[in-house]
Amino acid sequence: MTTVALFGAGGKMGVRLASNLMRSPYSVLPIEVSPEGRERLMDETGLECVSQDEALASAEVVILAVPDRLIGTILASFVDELAPGTAVIMLDAAAPSSGRLPDREDITYFVSHPCHPPIFSDETDPEAQTDYFGGFKAKQHIICALQQGPEEHYQMCEDVARAFYQPVMNAHRCTVDQMVILEPALSESVGATFAMMLAEATREATRRGVPQQAAEDFLLGHLSILLAVSFEILPGARLSEGCMVAIEEATPRIFHDDWLERVFDPDAIRASVESICT
């Protein structure tokens, strides 16, 4: 049985990962420095934390469920204690892409990040339908990258990621550089910003007299069909002529002509990653 050391086991993400690993063929050794985190882990999973030395003595895989800005520092504090061939799994590409990982050629660096449950799904279980984050009831896709290490470690690490993000559908293989295009650029700089602006626009409709629930129901319902058509989930479906006219007129008022180039410019992505890790 593969032994996994889980750093940050008492955090929100750590507890979720620990719960899933308990339902997997892996032996999990949780590590948590804060008393509150250790208490949370015990209350929610029944797992008792072990010392860092005990975990690292037998761990074949180390998972870092810790903030991006701390990954380099935390890993550097124990990297010399890792046995050759140990796989270190991180949950975000920010620290690996920014050169913050210590040099150690005989260990594996692997990154895996959840896509979260898709908007369009076949979930029928009410608990799955409201599992917006994933890793509980709702199925989700994940992305994975092998930054360094032998090729045979890719599948081993993907299997671990599938276990702690379960239930998982597809595991998409990317590079670390491609992962930072997906996040922060695509999902946060674009997706999260658009989501916040949609909410702000809905509040503006309410300020202008539309009942709040009517505005929310109207926009969220329209988004379902607008996304389905825009992403070609409904083959052959098209937006109405009136909608296309509104898009054509609104686009230059809302966006700069070069907004895509600005968001996805490598220097802009690097700057965003630096901000996340600082």
N, C-alpha and C positions, 0 to 999 in steps of 0.2 A: 504494500500500500504506500503510495506517494505521500510524504509528509510536507505540509504547507504551513509556513509561518506567515501570519497575517498581522502586519503592523497597522495600528489605528483601528483595531477591532472594535473599540467601543464608540466610534463615531457613527453618524447616521449611515454613511456608506458602509463602514466596516461591519456594523451589526447586520445589515442586509446581506453582505457577502458571507459573513460567518453563518448566518441562518441557512443559506443555500449550500454552503460547503458541508454542513452537517448532514445534508440529504444527498451526499455525493460519495464516490468511492475514495475520497481523500481524507487523510488524518489532519485536522486543523489545530495549530498551536497559536492561540490568540495572544497578541501583545498590545497592551494599552497603558499609557503612562498616567492618565488622569484617573483619580478615584471615581469621579462621576461617570466616566466612560466604562470603567470596570464594573460599576454597579449596573449601568444600563445593559451591558452585555449579559451579565448574570440574570437580570430580570427578564430580558427578552429572549434569551437563547438557553440559559442554564449553563453556559460555558464559563469556566474559570480561567483567568489569564495566567500565563506562565511568564517566567523571566525571559528577557531577551537572550541571555546566554544559553538557557535551556532550549529555546526554540531554534537558535542558529546552529546548535550542536548537531541537530538531526534533520534540519529542513533541506529538502531538495529543491523546493520552490519558495520564494519569498515574494509576498504581495504587499505593495505599498499603498494602502488606502489612507493617504495623508495629503494635506494641502500641497498644491503644485509648488509653491514657493519654498516648501520645506524639504522636498524630495532629495535635492542634491546634498543638503546638509545632513539629513538623517542617514542617507545611504553611505555617505563618506565616513560616518562615525563607526560603521561596522563592516564596510566592504572587505577589509583585510581579513575578517574572520570567516568569510564565506569559503566553503570548499570549492575547488575547481569544478566547473560544470554546473554550479548552482544557477538556476534561472530566476531572474528578478523581473517581476511583472508589475508594470505601472498602469494606472487607469486613465492617463491622459498623456498626450504627446508634447505638452508644453515644455516640461523640463528636459526630456530627451532631445528635443529639436533645438534647444537653446544651448547645448553643450554643458549642461550642469551636472552630468553624471560623471562620477570618478572613473579614471582609466583603469580597466582591469580586463585584459583580453581573454582570460580563460573562464569568464562567466557570461551568461546570456542576459541580454536586455530585450524585453518584449513589452509591447504596449497593446492594451485592448480597451476599447471604449464602447459603451452601449449606444445604439441608435435610438433607443426608447420605443415603446409600442407605436406602430404606425397609426395614423389617423383613420385610414381605411383598413379595417380588419374583419375577421370572421368570428370575433369573440362573442359568445352568447352568455357566459357567466357574468352576472352583475359585478362581482368582485374584480374580474378581469377587465371589464369595461371601464372601471374607475381606477385601475392601476396605471395611472398616467406615466409614472416613472419607469415601470418595468422591474423585472427581477423578483416579482412576487407571484402574481397570477397570470399576467398578460404576456403573450409571446412577443419577442423582440428580435431584431437583427443586431449584430455587433460588427465592429471593424477591428482588425488586428494587424500588427506590424512586428516583424522580427528585426530589431535594429542591429543586433550583433549576436553571434552564436552559431552553432552548427544547424544546418537545415533541418535535421531530425528533431530539433527542439521546437520548431514551429508548431508541429501538430501536437506535441505534448503540452505546450503552453495554451494553444487554442482549446484543447480539451479542458484545461483548468478554467479558462475564461468562460467556456460554455457552462461549466458547473456553477460558477459563482454569479453568472448573469442569468441563469435559467429562469423560465424556459426560453431557449434560443432557437430561432429559425436559421437564417443564413449567417455565416461568419465570413465577412468580406476581407480578403487580404489586400492591404495597402502598404505603402512605405510610410515612414514617419513624416516625411515632407508632405505627402498627400494627406496625412491625417490632420496637419495644421491648416491645410486648405479647407478641410471639412469643419474643423473647429480649432481656432475661433472664427475663421473668415465666413464660411457658409452658414453654420448653424447659429452663431452668436452675433457677429458683426451684421449679417443680413437677417437671418431668421428671427433672432431675439429682438433686434431693433424693429423689424416690421411688426412683430407681435405687439410690442409696446405701443407703436404708433397706431395700430388698429384699435387697441384699447383706448388710447387717447382720443382718437377720432370718434369712437362710440360715446365717450363721455361728453365730447363737444356736441354731438347730436342731442344728448340729454340736456345739456345746458341751453340748447336752442328750443327746448320745449317737448321733445319726443320722450314719452315714458321710458325709463331706464330699461325695464325688462323687454319692452317692445324693440328698443334699439339693439340690445344684446341678441335677442332671438332672431331678429332680422339679419344682422351681420353674420352671426355664426352659422345660420342656415344657408345663407348665400355663399359663405366660404366653402362649405362642403361641395357644392356644385362647381364653384369657380375653380377650386383646386383639382377636382376630378377632371374637368375639361382641360385645364392648363397643363396638367401632367399626363394627359392622354390616357387616363384610366378608363374613360368612356370612349372607346374607339369611334371615330366619326362624329362625335358630338362637337358642337361649335357654340361659341358665345353669340348672343344676339347682336344684330347690327347696331342697336342703340348702345349696348355695352361696349362694343369695339370703338364707337365714336367717343364715348366717355373716357376710355383708356387713352385714346390718341390725344385728346385734349388735355387730360390731367398729367400725363407722363412728363412733359417739359416743365410743368409747374412744380412738380414734386421732386424730380430727379435731375442731377447734372447729366449731361450727355456721356461723360466718362466715368459714371459712378462704379461700373463693374471693374474697370481698370484700377480705380482708386482702392476699392475694397480688396481685390485679389492681387494687388502689386506685392511682390515678395518682400519688399522693404516694409510695407504697411503690415503685413502678416508678422514679420519678425518683431516689429515694434509692439504689436499687440501681445505677442507671446512674452516679450520682455516685461511688459506691464503686469501680466498675469503672474510671472515668476518672481517679481520683485516685492 
